Amino acid sequence: MSGEAKTNGTTRRATSAKRDLVRDHILAVIADYGPGRGLPPERELAEQLGVSRPTVRAAIQDLTQSGLLVRQPGRGTFTSPHKVTQELSTTSEGRGVPPAEGSWTSRTVSFATAAAGPARALRLALAPGEQITRIVRVRLVEDEPIAIERLELPAALVTGLRPQDMESGNFYQLLRERFGIVVAEALQTMEPTVANPEQAELLEVPAFFPLLQVQRTTQDAAGRIVEFVESVYRGDRYRITSRLRFDQTSG
């Protein structure tokens, strides 16, 4: 092996060791700080650990990609905030899906009633000329935007529904108590996506920020489709947990 190759190999190992040192230090800081706390500036970390700022920056980038840190332009780098947990249980007979943790409120972005048209009529099992109420709202937890919901409801089922009705309280409870609609089951799909510019502005995150997209079609106890909703949740603030039951047929 040439002297130049040995030198290059030694340099790479030294750089890797320094980055590991910075990474281990930041991991300890994350554990000590808890969620949502700001990290010291790169310059301060570099001076404290005796390494270069590019080495600190590289370690922070690795931890950001891992989801342990969040960069906020103009503000700095923060430990990832606490995630709101939603449990989806399949193991409790006769028990409904529990509400997500935290204090949820909403801000109504748009509220309109119009003819369904072919595509939406098909989703809601209506005639194309029947009216639907379309609502867009931002969901907040402790006043921080967490999700955007786009709801479509058969207008005839929710006559008298107002925009302000969608800003507080439990929507399914509202359907039960005011409109006599008892939701019973839903078909729901989830997949990863990223924020487009409109979503990013409403959620106060950068464009292409990781999101979880959820689509749900909900039926009442009589089998009527009462809701189609498409939601996006911030990937750094929302988490789904499931309790599963297995038997001899499970793969």
Phi, psi and chi 1 to 4 in degrees:
 res  aa     phi    psi   chi1   chi2   chi3   chi4
   1 MET       -  135.6 -179.0 -177.6  -65.2      -
   2 SER   -72.9  161.8   69.1      -      -      -
   3 GLY   -63.2  -35.4      -      -      -      -
   4 GLU   -65.1  -42.2 -178.6  179.5   -6.8      -
   5 ALA   -63.3  -41.9      -      -      -      -
   6 LYS   -62.0  -41.9  -71.4 -178.7  179.4  179.2
   7 THR   -63.0  -44.5  -60.2      -      -      -
   8 ASN   -62.7  -41.5  -70.6  -20.2      -      -
   9 GLY   -64.6  -41.7      -      -      -      -
  10 THR   -63.5  -40.6  -58.7      -      -      -
  11 THR   -64.2  -42.4  -59.6      -      -      -
  12 ARG   -63.4  -41.5  -76.9 -164.9  -64.0  -90.0
  13 ARG   -65.1  -38.7  -73.8 -166.1  -65.1  -88.4
  14 ALA   -66.4  -42.1      -      -      -      -
  15 THR   -63.2  -43.2  -59.7      -      -      -
  16 SER   -63.2  -40.2  177.5      -      -      -
  17 ALA   -64.5  -40.4      -      -      -      -
  18 LYS   -65.7  -40.9  -71.7 -179.6  179.2  179.6
  19 ARG   -64.6  -39.9 -174.8 -179.4  -61.9 -175.3
  20 ASP   -62.7  -39.9  -71.3  -16.4      -      -
  21 LEU   -58.7  -46.6  170.4   68.2      -      -
  22 VAL   -65.3  -43.2  175.9      -      -      -
  23 ARG   -60.0  -46.8  178.4 -174.4  172.7   87.0
  24 ASP   -62.1  -39.4  -69.9  -15.3      -      -
  25 HIS   -64.5  -45.1  175.5   80.6      -      -
  26 ILE   -67.2  -36.5  -64.8  175.8      -      -
  27 LEU   -60.8  -39.2  -75.2  171.6      -      -
  28 ALA   -66.4  -37.8      -      -      -      -
  29 VAL   -64.3  -42.9  170.1      -      -      -
  30 ILE   -59.3  -45.7  -68.5  171.4      -      -
  31 ALA   -62.9  -35.8      -      -      -      -
  32 ASP   -77.0  -39.1 -176.1   52.7      -      -
  33 TYR   -75.5  -37.6  -82.2   15.6      -      -
  34 GLY    83.2 -176.1      -      -      -      -
  35 PRO   -72.6  145.4   24.7  -32.5      -      -
  36 GLY    76.1   17.2      -      -      -      -
  37 ARG  -101.6  146.7  -69.7  -82.1  -58.1  -82.9
  38 GLY   -78.4  138.9      -      -      -      -
  39 LEU   -81.6  155.1 -106.5   62.8      -      -
  40 PRO   -60.5  156.6  -21.0   31.8      -      -
  41 PRO   -60.1  155.5  -20.0   31.2      -      -
  42 GLU   -55.7  -42.8  -70.0  178.7    1.6      -
  43 ARG   -59.4  -44.1 -179.9 -176.4   65.5 -103.0
  44 GLU   -65.4  -42.0 -177.6  177.5  -34.8      -
  45 LEU   -64.8  -41.0  -73.8  170.4      -      -
  46 ALA   -62.1  -44.5      -      -      -      -
  47 GLU   -66.0  -40.3  -67.9  174.9   -6.0      -
  48 GLN   -64.6  -38.1 -179.9 -179.1   -8.7      -
  49 LEU   -98.0   -5.9  -62.0  173.3      -      -
  50 GLY    70.0   36.7      -      -      -      -
  51 VAL  -129.0  173.5  -61.7      -      -      -
  52 SER   -80.8  158.4   67.5      -      -      -
  53 ARG   -63.2  -38.4  -71.8 -175.6   64.9  177.9
  54 PRO   -59.4  -34.4  -28.4   37.0      -      -
  55 THR   -66.0  -43.3  -61.3      -      -      -
  56 VAL   -62.2  -44.2  171.7      -      -      -
  57 ARG   -62.2  -40.1 -169.6  173.2  -58.8  119.5
  58 ALA   -65.4  -41.4      -      -      -      -
  59 ALA   -65.8  -41.1      -      -      -      -
  60 ILE   -64.0  -39.3  -72.3  175.4      -      -
  61 GLN   -62.4  -41.8 -179.5   64.4   27.6      -
  62 ASP   -59.9  -44.9  -71.8  -15.0      -      -
  63 LEU   -72.7  -28.3  -66.4  170.7      -      -
  64 THR   -67.8  -43.0  -60.2      -      -      -
  65 GLN   -65.1  -27.9  -68.3  176.0  -15.1      -
  66 SER   -80.1   -7.9  -59.0      -      -      -
  67 GLY    87.1    5.4      -      -      -      -
  68 LEU   -85.5  -21.5  -64.1  173.4      -      -
  69 LEU  -127.3  156.3  -64.2  174.8      -      -
  70 VAL  -130.8  127.2  176.8      -      -      -
  71 ARG   -92.0  131.3  -76.0 -173.0 -179.8  -86.3
  72 GLN  -118.7  109.1  -62.8 -175.1    9.8      -
  73 PRO   -53.0  130.9  -26.8   35.5      -      -
  74 GLY    83.5  -10.5      -      -      -      -
  75 ARG  -117.5  -35.8  -64.9 -171.1   59.1 -159.1
  76 GLY   128.8 -160.8      -      -      -      -
  77 THR  -113.4  135.5  -57.2      -      -      -
  78 PHE  -128.5  152.1  -65.0   78.3      -      -
  79 THR   -66.0  149.0   60.1      -      -      -
  80 SER   -59.0  138.0  -68.8      -      -      -
  81 PRO   -71.4  165.4   24.9  -32.6      -      -
  82 HIS   -59.7  136.5  170.6   71.4      -      -
  83 LYS   -92.8  133.3  -70.0 -165.5  174.8 -173.8
  84 VAL   -74.9  127.9  175.0      -      -      -
  85 THR  -103.7  131.2  -61.1      -      -      -
  86 GLN  -116.7  121.5  169.2   71.9   67.8      -
  87 GLU   -91.9  130.5  179.6 -175.8  -19.7      -
  88 LEU  -115.7  103.0  -61.3 -178.0      -      -
  89 SER  -101.1  138.6  177.4      -      -      -
  90 THR  -117.0   12.4   64.5      -      -      -
  91 THR  -109.2  -12.5   61.4      -      -      -
  92 SER  -104.1  109.9  -60.3      -      -      -
  93 GLU   -66.7  133.5  -66.1  -65.9  -26.7      -
  94 GLY    75.9    7.9      -      -      -      -
  95 ARG  -110.9  130.8 -179.8 -174.3  175.8 -146.1
  96 GLY   -77.2  170.1      -      -      -      -
  97 VAL   -67.0  125.1  175.2      -      -      -
  98 PRO   -71.0  154.1   25.4  -33.0      -      -
  99 PRO   -67.5  154.0   23.6  -31.8      -      -
 100 ALA   -65.7  152.8      -      -      -      -
 101 GLU   -69.9  161.5   65.4  176.6  -10.6      -
 102 GLY    97.0  169.0      -      -      -      -
 103 SER   -97.3  107.9  177.4      -      -      -
 104 TRP   -98.1  135.0  -70.7   73.4      -      -
 105 THR  -133.4  176.9   56.6      -      -      -
 106 SER  -140.9  157.2  -59.0      -      -      -
 107 ARG  -124.8  119.0  174.4  168.7   55.9   84.8
 108 THR   -77.1  123.7  -59.8      -      -      -
 109 VAL   -92.3  -42.5  177.4      -      -      -
 110 SER  -149.8  153.1   64.8      -      -      -
 111 PHE  -153.6  115.9 -173.0  103.4      -      -
 112 ALA  -152.0  154.0      -      -      -      -
 113 THR  -123.1  131.8  -61.6      -      -      -
 114 ALA  -157.3  171.0      -      -      -      -
 115 ALA   -60.4  143.3      -      -      -      -
 116 ALA   -64.9  -43.4      -      -      -      -
 117 GLY    78.9  166.2      -      -      -      -
 118 PRO   -59.3  -49.1  -23.0   33.4      -      -
 119 ALA   -67.0  -48.4      -      -      -      -
 120 ARG   -70.1  -33.9  -65.9 -173.3  174.7   91.2
 121 ALA   -60.9  -40.0      -      -      -      -
 122 LEU   -63.5  -41.2 -176.3   62.8      -      -
 123 ARG   -63.3  -36.2  -76.6 -158.5  -70.1 -105.1
 124 LEU  -102.6    6.7  -65.6  171.0      -      -
 125 ALA    57.1   47.6      -      -      -      -
 126 LEU  -119.8  169.3  -60.1  173.7      -      -
 127 ALA   -78.9  146.6      -      -      -      -
 128 PRO   -55.9  -28.9  -27.3   35.9      -      -
 129 GLY   -84.2   -8.1      -      -      -      -
 130 GLU   -71.7  151.8  -69.4 -171.6   71.9      -
 131 GLN   -83.9  141.2  -59.8  -77.4  -65.4      -
 132 ILE  -127.1  151.2   64.4  168.3      -      -
 133 THR  -101.0  124.3  -62.3      -      -      -
 134 ARG  -112.5  128.5  -60.8  175.1   60.9 -166.3
 135 ILE  -131.4  135.5  -55.8  160.5      -      -
 136 VAL  -119.2  126.9  178.1      -      -      -
 137 ARG  -140.3  149.3   62.2  177.3 -177.5  167.3
 138 VAL   -95.5  127.7  176.1      -      -      -
 139 ARG   -93.4  135.2  -54.2  -60.7  -47.3  -82.8
 140 LEU  -123.8  145.0  -55.0  102.1      -      -
 141 VAL  -122.0  122.1  175.9      -      -      -
 142 GLU    51.7   42.4  -43.3  -59.0  -16.2      -
 143 ASP    69.4   11.3  -64.4  -37.1      -      -
 144 GLU  -108.1  130.5 -177.3  176.4    3.3      -
 145 PRO   -65.5  127.8   22.3  -31.5      -      -
 146 ILE  -116.5  -33.1  -60.8  -64.3      -      -
 147 ALA  -151.8  161.0      -      -      -      -
 148 ILE  -120.9  129.5  -56.2  167.4      -      -
 149 GLU  -114.9  134.5  -77.5 -172.8  -10.1      -
 150 ARG  -118.0  108.8  -61.0  178.3 -176.9  -87.1
 151 LEU  -106.3  144.9  -60.2  100.0      -      -
 152 GLU  -128.0  124.7  -61.1  173.3    0.8      -
 153 LEU  -129.6  140.8  -46.2  165.4      -      -
 154 PRO   -60.2  118.8  -23.0   34.7      -      -
 155 ALA   -60.1  -33.6      -      -      -      -
 156 ALA   -64.3  -22.9      -      -      -      -
 157 LEU   -84.4  -18.3  -62.5 -177.8      -      -
 158 VAL  -128.2   41.3  -70.0      -      -      -
 159 THR   -58.7  129.1  -58.4      -      -      -
 160 GLY    93.2   -3.5      -      -      -      -
 161 LEU   -63.8  135.7 -175.6   68.6      -      -
 162 ARG  -120.2  156.9  -56.8  165.3  -60.0  170.6
 163 PRO   -54.8  -39.9  -26.6   34.4      -      -
 164 GLN   -68.3  -20.0   54.6  -94.2   40.6      -
 165 ASP   -66.2  -20.4  -65.8  -31.3      -      -
 166 MET   -93.4    5.8  -55.8  -60.7  -62.9      -
 167 GLU  -103.8   -9.7  -63.3 -170.2  -15.0      -
 168 SER  -152.7  162.7   63.1      -      -      -
 169 GLY    79.8 -176.4      -      -      -      -
 170 ASN   -98.3  120.8 -176.7  -56.4      -      -
 171 PHE   -64.0  -41.8  179.8   54.4      -      -
 172 TYR   -68.0  -32.6  -71.7  162.4      -      -
 173 GLN   -65.5  -40.0 -178.0  178.5    0.8      -
 174 LEU   -60.6  -43.8  174.7   69.8      -      -
 175 LEU   -60.2  -41.1  -69.8  180.0      -      -
 176 ARG   -66.3  -50.3  -72.3 -167.6  -59.5  -89.7
 177 GLU   -78.1  -35.7  -65.2  179.4   -7.3      -
 178 ARG   -96.8  -34.3 -172.5 -171.9  -61.6 -177.6
 179 PHE  -114.6   -0.2  -58.9  104.7      -      -
 180 GLY    67.2   25.2      -      -      -      -
 181 ILE  -102.0  118.1  -62.8  171.4      -      -
 182 VAL  -106.2  105.3  179.5      -      -      -
 183 VAL   -69.8  140.3  -63.0      -      -      -
 184 ALA  -122.8  -40.1      -      -      -      -
 185 GLU  -155.1  164.0   62.0 -179.7   23.6      -
 186 ALA  -150.7  151.1      -      -      -      -
 187 LEU  -103.3  123.7  175.8   63.6      -      -
 188 GLN  -131.0  138.1 -179.8  165.4  -75.1      -
 189 THR  -123.5  151.0   62.5      -      -      -
 190 MET  -136.3  139.4  -65.6  177.3  -75.5      -
 191 GLU  -156.1  154.4   58.2 -175.9  -51.7      -
 192 PRO   -75.6  151.0   26.7  -32.9      -      -
 193 THR  -154.5 -175.0 -173.2      -      -      -
 194 VAL  -130.7  159.0  -65.2      -      -      -
 195 ALA   -76.0  131.2      -      -      -      -
 196 ASN   -82.8  171.9   61.8   34.4      -      -
 197 PRO   -57.0  -39.6  -29.5   37.1      -      -
 198 GLU   -64.8  -46.5  177.7 -170.3    5.1      -
 199 GLN   -63.9  -40.7  -67.2  167.1  -26.3      -
 200 ALA   -60.2  -40.8      -      -      -      -
 201 GLU   -66.0  -43.0 -178.0  176.5   -0.6      -
 202 LEU   -68.1  -34.2  -70.1  173.5      -      -
 203 LEU   -93.0   -4.2  -68.0  173.8      -      -
 204 GLU    60.1   46.4  -60.0  175.7    7.1      -
 205 VAL  -132.1  166.6  -62.4      -      -      -
 206 PRO   -69.8  156.6  -14.7   27.7      -      -
 207 ALA   -59.7  146.8      -      -      -      -
 208 PHE    70.2   16.7  -54.0  110.0      -      -
 209 PHE   -66.9  141.8 -166.0   81.6      -      -
 210 PRO   -66.6  131.6   20.6  -31.3      -      -
 211 LEU  -129.2  160.2  -56.6  175.6      -      -
 212 LEU  -109.2  120.6  177.2   66.1      -      -
 213 GLN   -97.3  130.9  178.1  173.5  -71.2      -
 214 VAL  -126.6  129.5  179.1      -      -      -
 215 GLN  -117.7  135.9  -71.9 -172.5  -14.4      -
 216 ARG  -141.0  132.5 -177.4  169.3   65.2 -113.4
 217 THR  -114.2  121.2  -58.2      -      -      -
 218 THR  -113.5  137.4  -51.6      -      -      -
 219 GLN  -115.9  152.1  -65.1 -178.8  -34.1      -
 220 ASP   -90.9 -177.3   68.1    2.1      -      -
 221 ALA   -63.6  -21.0      -      -      -      -
 222 ALA   -90.0   -0.8      -      -      -      -
 223 GLY    89.8    3.4      -      -      -      -
 224 ARG   -77.6  142.9  -63.9  176.7  -58.6  179.6
 225 ILE   -77.6  119.4  -62.7  176.6      -      -
 226 VAL  -111.6   -8.1  -61.7      -      -      -
 227 GLU  -163.4  137.7  170.1 -161.5   54.3      -
 228 PHE  -123.3  128.0  173.2   79.3      -      -
 229 VAL  -135.4  135.7   57.5      -      -      -
 230 GLU  -119.0  122.0 -175.6  173.9   72.7      -
 231 SER  -124.4  152.2  -53.1      -      -      -
 232 VAL  -126.5  135.2  -71.0      -      -      -
 233 TYR  -117.7  141.7  -67.1   82.4      -      -
 234 ARG   -60.8  127.3  -76.7  175.4   47.4  172.4
 235 GLY   -65.9  -22.4      -      -      -      -
 236 ASP   -89.1   -7.1   66.4  -34.4      -      -
 237 ARG  -124.4   -4.8  -67.4  -58.3  -43.3  -84.2
 238 TYR  -131.4  138.6 -168.2   73.6      -      -
 239 ARG  -141.9  136.7  168.7  172.5   61.1 -167.4
 240 ILE  -103.3  130.8  -61.0  -72.8      -      -
 241 THR  -120.1  146.9   63.9      -      -      -
 242 SER  -132.2  141.2  -61.3      -      -      -
 243 ARG  -104.3  125.0  -63.4 -178.7 -175.8  -84.7
 244 LEU  -116.0  148.4  -53.2  176.5      -      -
 245 ARG  -118.4  134.5  175.1  176.2  -67.4  161.0
 246 PHE  -116.1  149.1  -60.5   99.3      -      -
 247 ASP  -135.5 -165.4   60.4   18.4      -      -
 248 GLN   -66.9  -17.2  -65.1   85.2  -13.1      -
 249 THR   -91.5   -6.3   66.7      -      -      -
 250 SER   -68.1  140.1  -59.7      -      -      -
 251 GLY   -98.5      -      -      -      -      -
